Amino acid sequence: MRECISAVREEVLGGERGAYGQEVVKRLAVRLTARYGRGWGQRNLERMLRFSETYPLLEIASPVASQLTWTNISELLAIDEQRKRDFYLAFCIHERWSKRTLRAKIAGKLYERTIAARGSADGIEAELATLATTGAVEPSLAFRDPYVLDFLGLPSQHTEADLERAILDEMQRFLLELGGGFAFVERQKRMTVDGADFYLDLLFYHITMRCYVALELKTRPLEPGDYGQMMLYLRWLDAHQRHEGDSAPIGLVMCTSKGPEQVALLGLDSGEVRAAQYLTEPIREELQRRMAAIAEDPEVNRE
């Protein structure tokens, strides 16, 4: 059938998208539907042609077709930008997303938020290739900015205790927002240093990265002291919680906003400590504004 589709694209349509080509596809769809039944309508046939154009090499097309449903492939073909399409393709296969999940991730700007968290798209192709071949997720692919927590139902004015309690009540949805591979370990993790007790808000373990992820919640803008606090937690986890075979722990500070210069000076867009904004109110307009700013200047980690 792939040879048939290629023939339609190359010989009948001649690679064009004119009215004549559309009419040819329409007539062919009628004939195929009559012969094979449902699934061969004009719209589906056009998607098949698009698939043949997007993945012209059999060694690439075959794994894609064997690991994804046609409905998922159809959703991916609607994405024009190759790097963005490859991102969703890799995660769709790795995390076995349903069509509904894939649509939600695209609508929620997962790709754009991942690029914002890492600071740029440089090197993402190599990381996606690693994900596809080994299943290993790099930290720069595992974190987002901002995190969209509007499902928590919190008012604009809330405390850190309110935020933590709401996350615990909606842990399943929170884990979905964090991304695949995160497992909840403990709340208010006690760490004793020099006889004094310190408490980490939330502790997770990332199964693919094989490391603990310490999460601190701040209902205020990021402050320099947050970096030092998180470093203490990470050093304690490294000394007392890390097991043989684990990678070094990673810290994530979720805050209401963060200054780009502070983020750059402290290296909080990469490395062992990261910072990300969280949003709890209806945020579609704000998210669109931030994504537009990132598209204009993806090198800047926006506040």
KOLDRENKOL-323284 format. One record per residue: x, y, z of N, C-alpha, C in turn; residue in three letters. Coordinates in steps of 0.1 Angstrom, whole numbers, plus 5000, padded with zeros to 4 digits. Example, Ala and Ser with C-alpha at 12.3 -4.5 7.8 and 13.67 -1.06 7.14 Angstrom:
<rs>
513249435078512349555078513249675078ala 512849785071513749895071512950005079ser 
</rs>
This chain:
<rs>
500849885000500050005000500950135000met 502050125007502950235007503450274993arg 503750164985504150194971503050254963glu 501750214966500650284959500550424963cys 500650464975500550594980501650684973ile 502850624973504050694967503750724952ser 503150624946502850644931501850754929ala 500850764938499850864937500551004939val 501451014948502051134951502951184940arg 503751084935504851124926504351124911glu 503551034907503151024893501751084890glu 500751064898499451124895499451264899val 499851294912499751434916500951514911leu 502051454909503251524905503751614915gly 503451594928503951674939503151804940gly 502051824932501351954933500151944942glu 499552054945498452064954497252134948arg 497252134935496252204927494852134928gly 493852204921492552144921492452014914ala 493251994903493251864896493751754906tyr 494851784913495351684923494351644933gly 493651744938492551714948491451634943gln 491151654930490051584924490451434922glu 491751414918492251284917492251204930val 492651274941492551204954491151174958val 490251264955488851244958488251124951lys 488551104938488050994930488650864935arg 489950874938490650754943490150704957leu 489750804965489250774978487850694977ala 487050744967485750674965486050534961val 486950504952487250374947487850284958arg 488750334966489350254977488350224988leu 487450324991486450295001485450184996thr 485150194983484250094978484849954978ala 486149944977486849814976487249764990arg 487749864999488249815012487449855024tyr 486449945022485649985033486150115040gly 485750135052486050255059487550275061arg 487950405063489350435065490050485053gly 489350485042490050525029489350655023trp 488850735032488150855028489250955023gly 488751065017489651165011490651225021gln 490051255033490951315043492051225048arg 491651095050492650995054493650975043asn 493250975031494150955020495151065019leu 494651185021495551305021496651295032glu 496151245044497151225055498151115051arg 497751015044498750915040499750965030met 499251055021500251125012501151215020leu 500651275030501551365038502551275046arg 502151165051503051075058504151025048phe 503750995036504750945026505751055023ser 505351185023506151295021507051325033glu 506551315045507251345057508251235060thr 507951115058508851005060509050925047tyr 509850975038510050915025510850785026pro 511750765036512550655037511850545045leu 511850425040511150305046511750275060leu 513150295061513750255074513350355085glu 512850475081512350565091510850545093ile 510150535082508650525082508150395089ala 508850285087508450155092508350155108ser 509450205115509350205129508250295134pro 508050415128507050505132505650435131val 505450375119504150315117503850195126ala 504950125130504750005138504550035153ser 504950155157504950195172503750285175gln 503150345165502050445168500850405161leu 499750445166498450425159498350525148thr 497450495139497250595128496650725132trp 495850715143495250845148496350935154thr 497350875161498450955166499251005155asn 499550925145500350975133499651095127ile 498351085125497551195119497751325127ser 497751315140497951435149499351485146glu 500351405146501651445144501851515130leu 501251465120501351515107500851655105leu 499951695115499451835114500451935119ala 501651895125502651975130503652005118ile 503852125114504652165103506152165106asp 506552205118507952225122508552085125glu 509552045118510051905119510651885133gln 511351975139511951955152510851935163arg 509852015162508652005171507951875169lys 507751835156507051705154507951595159arg 509251595157510051495162510051485177asp 509951595184509851595199508651515203phe 507451555198506251485202506251335197tyr 506851315186506951175181507751085191leu 508851135195509751065204509051035218ala 508451135223507751115236506451035235phe 505851045223504550965221504950815221cys 506050785215506450645215507050605229ile 507850685235508450655247507450635259his 506450735259505550725270504150665266glu 504050625254502850555249501650635251arg 501650755246500550845247499350805239trp 498150815244496950805236496750925227ser 495850915218495551035210495051155218lys 494251125229493851225238494951295245arg 495851215250497051265257497951345248thr 498151295236498951375226498351505223leu 497051515221496351635218496551735230arg 496351685242496551765254497951825255ala 498951745252500351785253500551895243lys 500051885231500251985220499552105224ile 498252095229497552215232498152285244ala 498752205253499452265265500852325262gly 501252325250502552385246503752315253lys 503652175253504752105260506052135254leu 506152135241507452155234507952295237tyr 507152395236507652525238508052545253glu 507352485262507752495276509052425279arg 509252315272510552235274511652325268thr 511452385257512552475251512852585261ile 511752645267511952755276512752715288ala 512452595293513152545305514652525302ala 515052475290516352455287517152575282arg 516452675278517052805274517152815259gly 517252705252517252705237517052565232ser 516852555219516652425213517952355208ala 519052415211520352365207520552225213asp 520952125204521251995209520051905212gly 518851955209517651865213517551755203ile 518051765191517951655181518751535187glu 519951555192520751445197520151385209ala 519451465218518851405230517651325226glu 516851375216515751295211516151165205leu 517251165198517851045192518250945203ala 518850995214519150915225517950855232thr 516950935233515650885239515050775231leu 515150795217514550695208515250565208ala 516650565209517450445208517650375222thr 517750455232518050395245516950405256thr 516050495254515050525264515450615275gly 516750665274517250755284516750895282ala 516250955293515751095292516851185298val 517251285291518151385296517351485305glu 518051535316517351635324516751755316pro 517451795306516951905298515651875290ser 515351745289514051715283512951685293leu 513351675306512451625316511751745324ala 512251865322511751975330511052085320phe 510052155326509252255318509352385325arg 508952485317508852625323507852705314asp 506752745318506252725332505452595334pro 505252555346504352445349502952505351tyr 501952435344500552485344499752405354val 499452465366498752405377497352455379leu 496752505368495452565369494352465374asp 494652335373493752225378493652225393phe 494552285400494552285415493352365421leu 492852465413491752545418492152635429gly 493352685429493752775440493452925436leu 493153005446492953145444494353215441pro 494253335436495553405433496353425445ser 495753445457496453455469496353325477gln 497553255478497553125485498953105492his 498953025502500152995509500852875504thr 502152855508502852745504502252615509glu 501652625521500952505526499652475518ala 498952575513497852555504498252495491asp 499352535486499852485473500252335475leu 500952305486501452175488500252075490glu 499252125498498052045501497252015488arg 497152115479496452105467497152005458ala 498452005457499251915449499051775454ile 499051755467498851615472497451565469leu 496451655470495151615466494951575452asp 495751645443495651615429496951555424glu 497551465431498851415428498951345414met 497851275410497851215397497951315386gln 497251415387497251525376498551595377arg 499051615389500351685391501451605384phe 501451475386502451385380502351395365leu 501151405359501051415345501651545340leu 501451655348502051785344503551775345glu 504051715355505551695356506151625344leu 505451525340505951445328506151295332gly 506351215322506551075324507851045332gly 507750945340508950895348508950935362gly 508251045366508251095379507451005389phe 507950965400507250895410507350965424ala 506150985430506151055443506750965454phe 507651025462508250955473507851005487val 507851135490507551175503507351325503glu 506551375513506251515515507051555528arg 507451675529508151735541509251635545gln 510151605536511251515539512151575549lys 512351515560513151575571514651545569arg 515451645570516851635568517551695580met 518351625588518951675600520451715597thr 520751835599522151885596522651955608val 523751915614524251975626523251995637asp 522451895639521451895649520151975646gly 520152045635518952115631518152045620ala 516852045621515951985611515552075600asp 515652025588515252105576514252015569phe 513252075562512152005556512052035541tyr 512251935533511951955518510551935515leu 509952025507508552025505508051885499asp 508651855487508251725481509451655475leu 509451525476510551445471510051345460leu 510651345449510251255438511451175434phe 511151065426512250985420511850975405tyr 512851005397512650985382513150855378his 512250765373512650635370513650615359ile 513450695348514350685337515650755339thr 515650875345516950935348517650875360met 516850795368517450725380518050815390arg 517250915394517751005404516551065412cys 516851115424515851185432515751325426tyr 514551375427514251515423513551585435val 514251685441513851755452513051875447ala 511851895452510952005447510652095459leu 510952225457510652325467509552425461glu 508552455469507452545464507652685470leu 507552785462507652925467506553005461lys 505653055470504553145465505053285464thr 506153305459506753445457507753435446arg 508353545441509453535431510653465436pro 511453415427512653345431513653445438leu 514353395448515353465456516653395456glu 517753465456519053395456519253285467pro 518653315479518753215489518153085486gly 517253075477516552955473517652855467asp 518552905460519652825454520452755465tyr 520852835476521652775487520852675494gly 519552705497518752605504518652475496gln 518452485483518352365475519652285475met 520752355474522052295474522252215486met 521852265498521952185510521152055509leu 519852075504519051955503519651845494tyr 520251895483520851805473522051735479leu 522851805486524051745492523651645503arg 522551675510522051575520521551445513trp 520751465503520251355495521351265489leu 522351335484523451265478524251185489asp 524351235501525051165512524251055519ala 522951075520522150985528521050915521his 520650955509519450895502519850825489gln 520950865483521250815470521850675472arg 521350585463521750445463522750415451his 523350295452524250255442523450245428glu 524050305418523350305405522550435403gly 522250515413521550635411522450745406asp 521850835398522550955394522351055405ser 523151165403523151275413521751335414ala 521251365426519851425427519851565420pro 518651605416518351725409517351805417ile 517451935418516552025425515752105416gly 514452125419513552215412512852305421leu 513052435419512352545427511252595418val 509952575423508852625416508452755423met 508352865415508052995421507153075412cys 506653185417505653265409506253345398thr 507553375398508253435388509753435390ser 510553465380512053455382512653555372lys 513653625377514353725369515353655360gly 515453685347516353625337517853635341pro 518253755347519653775350520053685362glu 519153675372519453595383519553445379gln 518653405370518653265365519953235358val 520353335349521653315342522853315351ala 522853405361524053405370524153285378leu 523053225382523053105391523052975383leu 522852995370522752875361521552785364gly 520452855366519252775370518352735358leu 518852745346518152685335518852555330asp 519852515338520452385336521152345348ser 521752225348522552185360521752115371gly 522352115383521652035393520552105400glu 520452235400519352315405518752395394val 517352385393516652445383515552525389arg 515052625382513952715386512952725375ala 511652715379510552725369509352805375ala 508752875367507452945372506352845372gln 505452865381504152785381503052885379tyr 501952845373500752925371499552845376leu 498752905384497552835390496252885385thr 496153005379494953055374494653025360glu 493453045355493253035340494353105333pro 495153035325496353105320496553095305ile 495553065298495753055283496353175277arg 495853295281496353415275497853445279glu 498153415292499453435297500453345290glu 499953215289500853115283501153155268leu 500153195261500353235247501253355246gln 501153445256502153565256503553515258arg 503753435268505153385271505653305259arg 504853215253505353135242505653225230met 504953335228505253425217506553485219ala 506853525232508153585236509253495234ala 509053365237510053265236510353245221ile 509353245213509553215198510353335192ala 510153455197510953565192512453565197glu 512653515209514053505214514153385223asp 514353265217514353145225515653135234pro 516653215232517853205240517653265254glu 516653345256516453415268515453335277val 515953305289515053235299514153345305asn 512953355301512053455305511553455319arg 511153565325510553565338509153535337glu 
</rs>
